[in-house]
Amino acid sequence: MASVSTSRRSASSVDQFIAAVKAALESKKLSIVALAELTGLSRPYLSKVLSGHQKPSMDVADRIARPLGLEVKTVSRKKTA
């Protein structure tokens, strides 16, 4: 499985996640409708996520990633004193 890192704090990680999902959809020749069926998520919700208008929770990101052969890993930032 390919790894995709995402974090609630980092917009670039979300952008990387979106890019990886879009690339996987294209390579597997899947539509958003097909992804909706595979994940149980609605097509409008997936469209919002893939356009960057909705930030998915880690659980939802995992639901999106797994059928595409992707793995979501949490990026945790260490607090600096």
DRENNUFI-447775 format. One record per residue (C-alpha): x, y, z; residue in one letter. Coordinates in steps of 0.1 Angstrom, whole numbers, plus 5000, padded with zeros to 4 digits. Each point is the difference from the previous one (the first is absolute). Layout:
XYZA...
END
This chain:
500050005000M501250354992A500250235030S498450345001V500750235030S497350235012T499650235030S497250225012R502650285004R501749994967S498250124968A502949864979S499449655014S496350034991V501050124965D502349704997Q497249775011F497750154974I502649974972A500749635010A496349924999V499450174967K503149824985A498749665013A496650064986L501550084966E502349715000S497349765010K497550164976K497550065028L497550285002S498950195031I496749814998V501949675001A502150135030L496750105017A498749644996E503349855013L500250235031T496350055009G500650374998L497850234979S501250134966R499450365010P502149965031Y502849834981L499950284974S500450265029K502949815014V501849964966L499550364992S501450115033G496850155013H499649745028Q502849865022K499349635008P500649865035S502749745003M497349725000D498450134968V503450054984A500749635008D496749904985R500850194968I503649874998A499749635006R497949904970P502650184979L502949815015G501250315019L500950015037E499450315021V502650075026K499650275026T502850265001V500450125035S502150305007R502050025031K499450305021K503150215005T500750185032A
END
